[in-house]
Amino acid sequence: MSFLDDARTRELWEKVKAELSGKQPKLRGSAGQVVGFNTQGAAVAVRGWSNPNLLDNWYFQDPVNQRGQTSYENTTYTIDRWLATGNGQTVSLTDEGLKIAFKDNANEYCSISERFENYQQYAGKTFTASALIRNPDGNMVKLTVKPTPTGNGAGPWYSPDPPASDDWILITGTGVFSETPFVKAMKLELGSQQTLAHQDAAGNWVLNDPPPDKALEMLKCQRYYQVFSSADMRPVKAVDFRPPMRVDPAFSTIKINGVTYYTADANL
């Protein structure tokens, strides 16, 4: 057995220090970042962490749309789970996302929101809402938190008016939105940090997460609304639907491309 003498120990220690001298002593970043590696192999703070989205059907460039219309005017529910309110709203599906517009003039208003049946579990918690929008005309944007199923109570939080932009821009606040030309995606999450989108190396806003699984979004939406080709195929009790509905639904009909369908509605 051989041992290192003092000279060999010093030599070995100098080699260790030389190897470690190029290492990063501390990695700095900001909330919403995780550790990644750059092209040189060095550890860097990068965007990547993402909270769960509390919204259903939040990707508006390819949403679940069981009602089958391309445009909704002066109506209540539009695409699945999204409620339109106002006296002059037009909500249209486009390749860029949802277009929410005034029907007649700027004195009227239009907005969409999503109601929660389990809102009580979120009482007293901090939320952040964000939307990826394209706002070529610089329209006013409002984000609000609505703590009850009907949206009553709680003062709104107003975002600064975003600038006119032909590019996608990100807005954040504490709730849902209204009066926006094009909306690509929305997120409502617990905490004080938005994790919907980040800016790439060129400064463009891009989504943190890929588009959601549309089949899974359909199942979530069918808890509230389902469409059948005939009345005979439509169950009566909530438990007999697949997936089971929120409550025993109300029945109606709807025309899609001139064809009559039979609906079951358990929306809030």
VOBA-1610 file (N, C-alpha, C; in pm, whole numbers, padded with zeros to 5 digits, always signed):
BEGIN
Met+00086-00120+00000Met+00000+00000+00000Met+00088+00124+00000Ser+00056+00220-00086Ser+00133+00343-00090Ser+00047+00460-00043Phe+00116+00564+00005Phe+00047+00681+00058Phe+00094+00805-00016Leu+00008+00906-00022Leu+00046+01033-00082Leu+00129+01113+00017Asp+00246+01158-00027Asp+00321+01247+00060Asp+00268+01389+00041Asp+00325+01483+00113Asp+00275+01621+00109Asp+00282+01679-00032Ala+00391+01651-00103Ala+00407+01706-00238Ala+00300+01652-00332Arg+00274+01523-00327Arg+00174+01464-00413Arg+00033+01512-00376Thr+00010+01533-00244Thr-00120+01582-00199Thr-00144+01723-00253Arg-00039+01809-00246Arg-00054+01946-00298Arg-00077+01944-00449Glu-00006+01856-00518Glu-00022+01845-00663Glu-00164+01804-00700Leu-00217+01706-00626Leu-00353+01659-00651Leu-00455+01768-00621Trp-00436+01841-00514Trp-00529+01947-00476Trp-00530+02060-00579Glu-00412+02093-00634Glu-00404+02197-00736Glu-00481+02155-00862Lys-00475+02028-00895Lys-00551+01979-01010Lys-00702+01988-00987Val-00744+01954-00864Val-00886+01963-00829Val-00933+02108-00838Lys-00855+02202-00784Lys-00892+02342-00789Lys-00898+02393-00932Ala-00807+02347-01016Ala-00807+02389-01155Ala-00932+02341-01227Glu-00974+02218-01196Glu-01094+02164-01259Glu-01219+02240-01213Leu-01220+02280-01087Leu-01338+02347-01032Leu-01342+02496-01061Ser-01231+02552-01105Ser-01224+02698-01119Ser-01320+02750-01225Gly-01355+02666-01324Gly-01446+02709-01430Gly-01592+02684-01399Lys-01622+02625-01284Lys-01761+02595-01251Lys-01833+02720-01201Gln-01964+02722-01220Gln-02043+02836-01175Gln-02065+02826-01024Pro-02023+02926-00948Pro-02041+02917-00804Pro-02186+02930-00762Lys-02266+03002-00841Lys-02406+03023-00805Lys-02487+03050-00930Leu-02602+02989-00940Leu-02690+03010-01054Leu-02802+03104-01014Arg-02819+03209-01089Arg-02924+03306-01059Arg-03036+03297-01162Gly-03157+03320-01118Gly-03272+03318-01207Gly-03386+03395-01144Ser-03502+03376-01197Ser-03621+03443-01145Ser-03734+03343-01133Ala-03839+03382-01061Ala-03953+03293-01041Ala-04009+03248-01175Gly-04044+03121-01184Gly-04097+03067-01308Gly-03992+03007-01399Gln-03864+03003-01353Gln-03758+02945-01432Gln-03710+02814-01371Val-03649+02731-01454Val-03588+02607-01408Val-03445+02603-01462Val-03367+02503-01420Val-03229+02491-01464Val-03224+02413-01595Gly-03154+02471-01693Gly-03130+02403-01820Gly-02984+02419-01858Phe-02950+02385-01981Phe-02812+02392-02026Phe-02805+02466-02159Asn-02705+02552-02174Asn-02688+02623-02299Asn-02605+02541-02397Thr-02571+02599-02512Thr-02499+02523-02615Thr-02357+02487-02573Gln-02302+02557-02473Gln-02169+02525-02422Gln-02174+02423-02308Gly-02295+02382-02272Gly-02308+02284-02165Gly-02313+02343-02026Ala-02318+02476-02015Ala-02324+02541-01884Ala-02468+02548-01836Ala-02484+02534-01704Ala-02618+02543-01646Ala-02666+02687-01649Val-02789+02708-01696Val-02849+02841-01704Val-02994+02833-01660Ala-03048+02946-01616Ala-03190+02953-01580Ala-03271+02969-01707Val-03369+02883-01728Val-03451+02888-01849Val-03599+02879-01811Arg-03684+02925-01901Arg-03826+02909-01882Arg-03864+02763-01901Gly-03961+02716-01827Gly-04001+02578-01847Gly-04101+02528-01744Trp-04095+02581-01624Trp-04187+02538-01521Trp-04327+02589-01552Ser-04430+02508-01525Ser-04566+02549-01556Ser-04662+02493-01454Asn-04747+02580-01399Asn-04852+02537-01307Asn-04969+02475-01382Pro-05050+02391-01316Pro-05172+02342-01380Pro-05266+02458-01415Asn-05334+02445-01527Asn-05432+02544-01570Asn-05568+02505-01512Leu-05629+02595-01437Leu-05759+02567-01375Leu-05874+02581-01473Leu-05848+02634-01592Leu-05952+02653-01692Leu-05966+02529-01779Asp-06090+02501-01820Asp-06116+02401-01922Asp-06119+02468-02059Asn-06080+02392-02162Asn-06096+02439-02300Asn-06031+02576-02320Trp-05904+02587-02282Trp-05836+02715-02275Trp-05754+02749-02399Tyr-05737+02652-02491Tyr-05657+02677-02611Tyr-05751+02714-02724Phe-05758+02843-02756Phe-05864+02895-02842Phe-05834+02883-02991Gln-05717+02839-03029Gln-05692+02815-03171Gln-05748+02680-03216Asp-05780+02594-03123Asp-05843+02465-03157Asp-05930+02421-03039Pro-06038+02494-03010Pro-06118+02465-02891Pro-06222+02356-02915Val-06271+02298-02807Val-06389+02212-02813Val-06508+02303-02840Asn-06588+02268-02941Asn-06696+02356-02985Asn-06815+02269-03026Gln-06880+02207-02927Gln-06987+02112-02956Gln-07109+02177-03019Arg-07127+02306-03000Arg-07241+02373-03061Arg-07221+02396-03211Gly-07098+02383-03256Gly-07071+02376-03398Gly-07081+02504-03477Gln-07092+02621-03411Gln-07102+02747-03484Gln-06963+02808-03500Thr-06947+02890-03601Thr-06822+02963-03618Thr-06830+03104-03561Ser-06951+03149-03529Ser-06971+03281-03473Ser-07092+03278-03381Tyr-07080+03345-03266Tyr-07188+03352-03167Tyr-07219+03498-03139Glu-07344+03537-03158Glu-07385+03676-03137Glu-07498+03681-03034Asn-07481+03771-02935Asn-07585+03793-02833Asn-07636+03661-02776Thr-07542+03576-02738Thr-07578+03445-02687Thr-07517+03426-02550Thr-07547+03314-02486Thr-07495+03288-02352Thr-07367+03206-02361Tyr-07381+03079-02398Tyr-07262+02995-02411Tyr-07217+02989-02556Thr-07085+02993-02574Thr-07025+02991-02706Thr-06953+02858-02722Ile-06820+02860-02733Ile-06748+02735-02727Ile-06769+02675-02589Asp-06742+02547-02575Asp-06772+02478-02449Asp-06707+02544-02329Arg-06788+02561-02224Arg-06751+02614-02093Arg-06736+02765-02090Trp-06742+02834-02205Trp-06718+02978-02206Trp-06849+03053-02229Leu-06877+03141-02133Leu-07002+03216-02127Leu-06980+03357-02183Ala-07063+03398-02278Ala-07057+03533-02333Ala-07164+03620-02267Thr-07125+03738-02224Thr-07220+03832-02164Thr-07203+03967-02231Gly-07307+04050-02222Gly-07304+04182-02283Gly-07420+04198-02378Asn-07441+04321-02423Asn-07556+04347-02509Asn-07518+04368-02654Gly-07393+04340-02689Gly-07355+04358-02828Gly-07236+04273-02869Gln-07221+04159-02804Gln-07100+04081-02827Gln-07111+03990-02949Thr-07000+03974-03016Thr-06984+03873-03120Thr-06856+03797-03089Val-06867+03667-03072Val-06752+03581-03045Val-06734+03491-03166Ser-06621+03502-03232Ser-06598+03427-03355Ser-06476+03337-03340Leu-06481+03220-03404Leu-06367+03130-03410Leu-06286+03162-03534Thr-06158+03186-03516Thr-06069+03212-03628Thr-05945+03124-03613Asp-05862+03122-03718Asp-05737+03045-03712Asp-05643+03100-03606Glu-05659+03228-03573Glu-05572+03291-03473Glu-05622+03271-03331Gly-05745+03228-03315Gly-05802+03213-03182Gly-05941+03273-03179Leu-05990+03303-03059Leu-06121+03366-03047Leu-06109+03515-03077Lys-06203+03565-03154Lys-06214+03709-03176Lys-06338+03755-03101Ile-06317+03842-03004Ile-06427+03895-02923Ile-06445+04040-02961Ala-06560+04073-03018Ala-06576+04205-03079Ala-06711+04266-03044Phe-06717+04398-03054Phe-06844+04470-03044Phe-06926+04444-03169Lys-07053+04426-03151Lys-07139+04404-03267Lys-07173+04536-03336Asp-07202+04639-03258Asp-07251+04764-03316Asp-07157+04881-03292Asn-07132+04915-03166Asn-07048+05031-03141Asn-06977+05015-03008Ala-06883+05105-02984Ala-06796+05093-02867Ala-06866+05124-02736Asn-06991+05170-02741Asn-07064+05193-02617Asn-07121+05063-02560Glu-07124+04961-02642Glu-07164+04831-02593Glu-07041+04755-02547Tyr-07062+04644-02477Tyr-06947+04570-02429Tyr-06967+04422-02456Cys-06858+04349-02454Cys-06865+04205-02471Cys-06757+04141-02384Ser-06788+04027-02330Ser-06690+03957-02246Ser-06720+03808-02246Ile-06620+03730-02217Ile-06643+03587-02196Ile-06578+03548-02064Ser-06633+03447-02001Ser-06580+03400-01873Ser-06614+03253-01858Glu-06550+03191-01759Glu-06575+03051-01728Glu-06611+03039-01582Arg-06720+02967-01553Arg-06767+02952-01416Arg-06717+02822-01356Phe-06695+02825-01223Phe-06644+02709-01151Phe-06751+02655-01058Glu-06776+02526-01065Glu-06871+02466-00971Glu-06806+02442-00835Asn-06674+02434-00829Asn-06603+02404-00705Asn-06525+02524-00655Tyr-06580+02644-00678Tyr-06507+02766-00647Tyr-06477+02781-00499Gln-06557+02717-00411Gln-06538+02735-00267Gln-06400+02689-00221Gln-06344+02588-00287Gln-06214+02535-00244Gln-06101+02634-00267Tyr-06126+02738-00347Tyr-06022+02836-00376Tyr-06034+02963-00292Ala-06127+02965-00199Ala-06149+03085-00118Ala-06021+03124-00044Gly-05988+03253-00050Gly-05873+03306+00022Gly-05739+03279-00043Lys-05736+03218-00161Lys-05609+03185-00226Lys-05576+03289-00334Thr-05450+03300-00364Thr-05403+03395-00464Thr-05402+03330-00602Phe-05454+03403-00700Phe-05459+03357-00838Phe-05382+03452-00929Thr-05337+03399-01039Thr-05288+03483-01149Thr-05355+03435-01276Ala-05406+03529-01353Ala-05463+03499-01483Ala-05376+03563-01589Ser-05368+03498-01703Ser-05290+03553-01814Ser-05357+03514-01945Ala-05336+03594-02045Ala-05393+03568-02177Ala-05291+03606-02282Leu-05278+03522-02382Leu-05193+03554-02496Leu-05283+03611-02604Ile-05266+03740-02634Ile-05357+03810-02723Ile-05280+03877-02836Arg-05351+03903-02944Arg-05301+03991-03051Arg-05398+04107-03059Asn-05346+04227-03041Asn-05432+04342-03019Asn-05398+04454-03118Pro-05429+04438-03246Pro-05385+04536-03347Pro-05445+04674-03328Asp-05561+04685-03263Asp-05625+04816-03249Asp-05606+04877-03111Gly-05534+04811-03023Gly-05509+04866-02891Gly-05633+04875-02804Asn-05726+04780-02819Asn-05849+04783-02740Asn-05821+04763-02591Met-05913+04812-02509Met-05902+04798-02365Met-05918+04652-02325Val-05840+04610-02226Val-05849+04474-02173Val-05874+04482-02024Lys-05963+04398-01976Lys-05994+04395-01833Lys-05984+04251-01784Leu-05915+04233-01673Leu-05906+04102-01609Leu-05972+04110-01472Thr-06061+04017-01440Thr-06129+04020-01311Thr-06138+03881-01251Val-06143+03876-01120Val-06171+03751-01049Val-06316+03752-01006Lys-06385+03643-01033Lys-06526+03630-00995Lys-06538+03510-00901Pro-06558+03532-00771Pro-06547+03423-00675Pro-06671+03337-00660Thr-06780+03369-00727Thr-06902+03289-00716Thr-06943+03240-00854Pro-07028+03136-00862Pro-07068+03084-00993Pro-07135+03186-01082Thr-07203+03284-01022Thr-07273+03385-01101Thr-07188+03509-01125Gly-07070+03513-01065Gly-06982+03626-01088Gly-07013+03746-01000Asn-07099+03731-00899Asn-07131+03845-00814Asn-07024+03865-00708Gly-07005+03988-00667Gly-06913+04018-00559Gly-06771+04036-00609Ala-06688+04092-00522Ala-06544+04115-00545Ala-06521+04223-00649Gly-06445+04324-00608Gly-06413+04430-00702Gly-06318+04382-00809Pro-06329+04436-00930Pro-06243+04391-01039Pro-06102+04448-01027Trp-06011+04377-01086Trp-05875+04426-01104Trp-05861+04467-01250Tyr-05815+04588-01274Tyr-05804+04637-01411Tyr-05657+04639-01454Ser-05629+04579-01565Ser-05492+04582-01617Ser-05467+04715-01685Pro-05340+04754-01697Pro-05311+04869-01784Pro-05356+04836-01926Asp-05402+04937-01998Asp-05443+04912-02137Asp-05321+04866-02216Pro-05329+04752-02283Pro-05214+04707-02360Pro-05199+04790-02486Pro-05078+04800-02538Pro-05058+04879-02659Pro-05114+04808-02781Ala-05139+04886-02887Ala-05175+04825-03014Ala-05058+04739-03060Ser-05087+04619-03107Ser-04979+04529-03146Ser-05028+04429-03249Asp-04952+04415-03358Asp-04981+04310-03455Asp-04914+04179-03416Asp-04830+04182-03312Asp-04766+04062-03262Asp-04842+04012-03139Trp-04813+03887-03102Trp-04874+03833-02980Trp-04810+03899-02859Ile-04892+03944-02766Ile-04843+04001-02641Ile-04909+03929-02525Leu-04846+03934-02409Leu-04898+03866-02292Leu-04954+03969-02195Ile-05074+03943-02143Ile-05129+04026-02036Ile-05151+03938-01915Thr-05134+03993-01798Thr-05155+03917-01676Thr-05239+03997-01579Gly-05307+03928-01490Gly-05390+03992-01390Gly-05437+03889-01291Thr-05557+03905-01241Thr-05606+03814-01138Thr-05743+03759-01173Gly-05770+03728-01298Gly-05900+03672-01331Gly-05920+03645-01478Val-06040+03672-01529Val-06072+03648-01669Val-06071+03780-01745Phe-06104+03777-01872Phe-06078+03893-01955Phe-06202+03935-02036Ser-06195+04054-02093Ser-06300+04098-02184Ser-06243+04198-02284Glu-06318+04220-02391Glu-06288+04324-02489Glu-06148+04311-02549Thr-06124+04201-02616Thr-05995+04173-02676Thr-06016+04126-02819Pro-05940+04175-02916Pro-05962+04131-03054Pro-05938+03982-03077Phe-05815+03934-03053Phe-05783+03793-03076Phe-05720+03735-02950Val-05769+03620-02907Val-05715+03555-02788Val-05673+03414-02827Lys-05546+03384-02809Lys-05493+03253-02846Lys-05510+03152-02734Ala-05485+03194-02611Ala-05490+03102-02498Ala-05507+03181-02370Met-05563+03116-02269Met-05579+03177-02137Met-05539+03078-02030Lys-05498+03133-01916Lys-05462+03048-01803Lys-05504+03114-01674Leu-05559+03035-01583Leu-05587+03078-01447Leu-05516+02977-01357Glu-05429+03027-01270Glu-05347+02937-01190Glu-05330+02991-01049Leu-05303+02902-00958Leu-05275+02943-00821Leu-05136+03004-00812Gly-05123+03106-00725Gly-04994+03171-00707Gly-04989+03308-00770Ser-04874+03372-00757Ser-04858+03509-00804Ser-04773+03519-00930Gln-04739+03407-00992Gln-04654+03407-01110Gln-04727+03343-01227Gln-04726+03409-01343Gln-04788+03350-01460Gln-04692+03248-01522Thr-04746+03135-01566Thr-04664+03034-01633Thr-04730+02993-01766Leu-04810+03082-01823Leu-04873+03053-01952Leu-04772+03058-02066Ala-04687+03161-02068Ala-04603+03186-02185Ala-04471+03249-02143His-04375+03245-02235His-04245+03308-02214His-04199+03368-02347Gln-04099+03452-02340Gln-04043+03512-02461Gln-03924+03429-02509Asp-03920+03401-02639Asp-03808+03327-02695Asp-03690+03421-02720Ala-03585+03369-02780Ala-03464+03449-02799Ala-03488+03572-02885Ala-03589+03565-02972Ala-03621+03679-03059Ala-03720+03776-02994Gly-03763+03745-02871Gly-03857+03833-02803Gly-04002+03802-02828Asn-04033+03693-02900Asn-04171+03657-02929Asn-04231+03579-02813Trp-04357+03606-02782Trp-04425+03532-02677Trp-04474+03397-02731Val-04437+03291-02660Val-04477+03155-02698Val-04528+03083-02575Leu-04616+02986-02596Leu-04673+02911-02484Leu-04568+02823-02418Asn-04575+02813-02285Asn-04488+02721-02213Asn-04524+02576-02242Asp-04653+02548-02249Asp-04701+02412-02265Asp-04752+02390-02407Pro-04748+02267-02455Pro-04810+02237-02584Pro-04962+02247-02572Pro-05034+02255-02683Pro-05181+02254-02676Pro-05230+02132-02599Pro-05340+02146-02526Pro-05389+02035-02445Pro-05442+01921-02531Asp-05452+01804-02471Asp-05512+01688-02536Asp-05660+01718-02559Lys-05701+01728-02684Lys-05838+01770-02713Lys-05940+01666-02669Ala-05904+01537-02674Ala-05996+01433-02628Ala-06023+01447-02478Leu-05919+01480-02401Leu-05938+01501-02258Leu-06021+01626-02232Glu-05995+01733-02309Glu-06075+01854-02292Glu-06221+01827-02325Met-06248+01744-02426Met-06385+01708-02459Met-06454+01637-02342Leu-06385+01544-02278Leu-06444+01474-02163Leu-06477+01570-02050Lys-06388+01666-02025Lys-06415+01764-01920Lys-06535+01850-01956Cys-06544+01889-02083Cys-06655+01973-02127Cys-06788+01898-02125Gln-06785+01768-02151Gln-06908+01690-02155Gln-06969+01668-02016Arg-06898+01704-01912Arg-06959+01706-01779Arg-07069+01812-01774Tyr-07061+01910-01864Tyr-07153+02024-01863Tyr-07245+02029-01984Tyr-07205+01966-02095Tyr-07285+01979-02217Tyr-07256+01860-02307Gln-07365+01799-02361Gln-07348+01687-02453Gln-07449+01698-02567Val-07410+01644-02682Val-07490+01651-02803Val-07514+01511-02857Phe-07640+01484-02901Phe-07678+01352-02952Phe-07747+01366-03087Ser-07735+01261-03166Ser-07795+01264-03300Ser-07945+01240-03296Ser-07997+01181-03188Ser-08141+01157-03177Ser-08182+01165-03031Ala-08308+01195-03009Ala-08359+01205-02872Ala-08354+01070-02802Asp-08371+00961-02876Asp-08370+00828-02817Asp-08235+00791-02757Met-08130+00847-02810Met-07996+00816-02760Met-07958+00896-02637Arg-08037+00995-02603Arg-08005+01087-02493Arg-08061+01033-02362Pro-07977+01003-02261Pro-08028+00958-02130Pro-08106+01068-02059Val-08156+01033-01942Val-08235+01128-01863Val-08158+01172-01738Lys-08100+01078-01666Lys-08030+01107-01541Lys-07882+01133-01565Ala-07826+01221-01484Ala-07686+01260-01500Ala-07592+01139-01496Val-07619+01043-01410Val-07530+00929-01392Val-07527+00838-01514Asp-07629+00845-01599Asp-07635+00756-01715Asp-07561+00810-01836Phe-07519+00934-01832Phe-07441+00990-01942Phe-07297+00940-01933Arg-07227+00943-02045Arg-07085+00907-02047Arg-07008+01017-02117Pro-06926+01092-02039Pro-06908+01080-01894Pro-07030+01132-01818Pro-07046+01093-01691Pro-07159+01145-01613Pro-07158+01297-01611Met-07278+01357-01615Met-07288+01502-01615Met-07291+01556-01473Arg-07274+01685-01462Arg-07264+01751-01331Arg-07392+01733-01250Val-07507+01754-01313Val-07640+01736-01252Val-07732+01683-01362Asp-07854+01643-01326Asp-07950+01606-01429Asp-07970+01726-01521Pro-07949+01709-01651Pro-07945+01825-01741Pro-08082+01869-01790Ala-08084+01989-01847Ala-08199+02037-01922Ala-08183+01994-02067Phe-08297+01971-02136Phe-08293+01921-02273Phe-08336+02028-02373Ser-08273+02024-02490Ser-08309+02116-02596Ser-08261+02058-02728Thr-08272+02138-02833Thr-08220+02099-02965Thr-08135+02213-03020Ile-08052+02178-03115Ile-07966+02277-03179Ile-07945+02235-03325Lys-07932+02332-03412Lys-07904+02303-03553Lys-07758+02330-03582Ile-07691+02231-03640Ile-07552+02245-03682Ile-07547+02209-03830Asn-07510+02306-03912Asn-07508+02287-04057Asn-07642+02236-04110Gly-07751+02289-04053Gly-07885+02255-04100Gly-07940+02126-04043Val-07863+02053-03963Val-07908+01926-03904Val-07946+01948-03759Thr-08060+01891-03718Thr-08106+01905-03580Thr-08038+01801-03491Tyr-07982+01849-03378Tyr-07921+01762-03278Tyr-07992+01784-03145Tyr-07977+01688-03055Tyr-08047+01689-02927Tyr-07944+01706-02815Thr-07967+01807-02734Thr-07864+01848-02637Thr-07907+01820-02494Ala-07806+01804-02410Ala-07824+01795-02265Ala-07734+01898-02202Asp-07791+01990-02126Asp-07719+02108-02079Asp-07717+02110-01926Ala-07596+02099-01868Ala-07579+02108-01723Ala-07481+02219-01688Asn-07475+02322-01774Asn-07386+02435-01748Asn-07427+02509-01622Leu-07331+02579-01563Leu-07357+02656-01442Leu-07435+02782-01476
//
